[in-house]
Amino acid sequence: MIKAKTKIHKFRKTTPDVQTDVKAPLVEALEKFYKNPMMQFHIPGHTGGRAAYKPFKKLVGSNALLLDTTDEFDNLGTLHPATGPIKEAQELAAKAFGAQRTFFLLGGSTLGNLTMAMCQSKKGKKVIVNRNCHRSILTGMIISGAEPVWILPEKLEEWSLWGEIEPCEIEKALQENDDVAMVWITNPTYEGVVSDIKAIADICKKYNVPLIVDEAHGCLWNFNKNLPLSSLHLGADAVVHSLHKTGGSMSQSSMLHITEGSKFDADEIERTLQLLQTTSPSMLLMASLDAARANLESKKGKRQLSRAVQYARYVRKKLSKIDGVNVLESGEHFDRDITKIFISVDGLSGKRLESILEIDFDIEVESASDVGVLLLINIGNTKQEIQYLVNSIEKIAKSNYSDIYYIEKRKHMPMLTPQIVMNPREAYYSEKETVEKEKTIGRISAEVIAECPPGISILLPGELITEAHLPYLNEYKCIEVIKNK
Ligand SMILES: Cc1ncc(COP(=O)(O)O)c(C=O)c1O
């Protein structure tokens, strides 16, 4: 057993830097709110933290609670309709990303996907979508009643991962289907595989069908030339970004961009978003979106990002030279986001590698599959952390850790083609019954089963359950199926 536990905290830099080269109107408005406290006879009921549970307040710090307010108060502006500093912050975000309009999302990219589905895909219409889409797109179809037409991306068999979406597959689906509401592509994949969005967008234009790109994992691309080009500039009509994933904003905060020249009506989308979005939007989350955008545009943020890109290159180079370590690189046909590094170590499952890194090295990875682990090189990682990561993986590869005591029977990445035998909305709202998993073969699923991360469906309503599903469902005793079918 390697004794390598190290106090990670010592690697953390705590000195705040002042950034004066960019504007962040929402951050400024929140600062004014903080500096000019008013007597509060309004929500939230914790009243600036006075009525908060003490251990919680101590943990998060009193400022977090003092700043926890919603829109409407004290000149902070409103989210729906966007006014004041919130409107200004959304406009600055649109400018930074090169969009016609940008909307702040306080329910993650999930909310952006639900909004686009509810607004733009109607009952009886089809949505051409990649098999490895996030479950929120399927939930959106349950809301709208649209039907998925599956595109199977390339399979990276040895990694047990989905690869790029081939443009010719999109063209084929458009040729074979009428009533297509839109093409909806995930780019990059969770593991960083990048498809040719320009070619896909050109095909969509040829067929006069709008293109949405779920770019949840690609929000940094606009800010560094060594990263792939954002779909915002490749012909997509709408793009969803999880700023909270890699962009530096707080969890749950995302953006929906309507691109210049989009086929979508931004006002109509805003009206739909208003129906789905909370009516008590957190100023902290919105200010964190404003702050993340300002940071990425600032000199300091640009330096952080180019450092992250350099670190990612360094990690790839070092790891690829270690015997027994394998790094997923670009393929013949696909590009990749170099900051997302998927690796495997010979003789260890991804789950086992994850647990060794966690238990013996205090390193937490983004996710683990049967095959490998996903490492994200973030804008906040330090040089020391990067070196420690490389050294730790080298130590693991050179020692004789084994999988022997690790029982992990579950399969992680469903690479099955769903057989949809009933419209997902119809299935979801049908009469259901709960059946033991082993007895569900040949039945029709009535629920979405998709584990997060990466939130890719194992089963969705209307899908025929087959024996091939079982290895992915080890943790489920029962499944909801359509009654009497
Ligand atoms: C491709 C993709 N789209 C959308 C989402 C949903 O994002 P959020 O967690 O911001 O709601 C995820 C989450 O993992 C995702 O991987």
The ligand as a Gaussian input file, in Angstrom:
#p B3LYP/6-31G(d) Opt

LIG

0 1
 C      -24.450000      17.167000     -21.999000
 C      -25.180000      17.698000     -20.805000
 N      -26.225000      18.509000     -20.993000
 C      -26.925000      19.024000     -19.972000
 C      -26.590000      18.705000     -18.680000
 C      -27.386000      19.270000     -17.556000
 O      -26.633000      20.278000     -16.982000
 P      -26.934000      20.890000     -15.558000
 O      -26.317000      19.974000     -14.579000
 O      -26.272000      22.219000     -15.653000
 O      -28.400000      20.992000     -15.402000
 C      -25.505000      17.848000     -18.429000
 C      -25.134000      17.489000     -17.056000
 O      -24.286000      16.713000     -16.763000
 C      -24.797000      17.320000     -19.515000
 O      -23.772000      16.472000     -19.347000

